[in-house]
Amino acid sequence: MHSPAPYGQRRIIAGIKRLLVNFVCAFVPSKKYRELVRYYSLRYRVHLGHPSLPVKKRLQPINVAFGFDGRFARQTAVAIASLLANSKNRCAYNIHCVVDDSVTREFKEACTAMVREMAPGSTLVFLEANRDFDHCPTGNLPIYPVAVYFRLMLPNLLPELGEIIYADADVIFCRDLIELADLDLGDHLLAGVRERADGYINSGLTVMNLDRLRQEKIYEAWTKEARLKDYRYPDQDILNITCRGRILYLPVKYNFFHSMYHNFYRRGGITPRDHHELKYAVVMVHYASCSPKPWLEKRFYLSKLWWEYARLTPFYEELLAELKS
């Protein structure tokens, strides 16, 4: 197997490539096209082909959760479809969706039917969000609704579960979650992928130790912290502040997004093993740093991948009509 180039050598190659791209852009008169040249030339490329996987089935269903309102309902359905498509005949899921009353009954019925058809052994349950975070600030960016707090409700809404894997709506799964479900959290409160070198994690995918969170009354700390300050990234900042020192760091392949890779790349935070896994074994692609999002524009990074899975949902035609409008 071809081994990845040493980190120092990759940095030199990336620097030369950046210089060449900037040189070419000096002769491109349009700012719009200069940005496109830089974007498509300097983005990190991952290989999402599926190598042959060993026959490995997990007998127990894996508990997975999403939290969203009506604005991101169909996008969550795409994430769920990608998860089920890449887990066929290997494992089943108990999917828990925390929602508010903006998610329609028609959507719930259509999404339940999709899960039943794609993965007969899996289940989908909708949980009504509680009101504990109703009057909390939602960040100094206008894009965040109260639904950003829905993930923080899981210890309270699922008292019967000991652990759960949570994922955002703007993701695509490229592998199953068997290895992640078998992770031993020990005394850690959370597991997640570092977004910064100081240990700050991105909350787009987290494994929650629900038993430990309840025992140590972390949910009460979350509701209190949410009222103290208007955080830039409300849920993510609160998780990092209250769980610092008790977070188990996951490999980057579990939550890959473009800007995070380059931030770490420049600081040496990506190991040769991470680099190899990102090319050949990405588990989840996160569109956190993509603007516009793939459902708003087909031309940008890995948008085609997102639309391949959107086609598997009963909402494909609606999403396509919105894109063209």
Protein Blocks (a to p, Z undefined) as FASTA:
>chain_A
ZZdddfklmmmmmmmmmmmmmmmmmmmmblklmmmmmmmmmpccddfbdcdddddddfba
cdddddddfklmmmmmmmmmmmmmmmgokbccdddddddfkbcfklmmmmmmmmmmmmmm
bccddddddfklmmgcebjafkbcfklmmmmmmmmmmmmbmbdcdddfkbcdfbdcklmm
mpcfkjafbdcddfbfnopacfkbccddfklmmmnommmmmmmmmmmpccfblmlmmmmm
mmgoiaccddfkloccfklmmmmmmnopacfklmmmmmmmcfbdcfklgccdfklockbg
hklmmmmmmmmpmklmmmmmmmmZZ
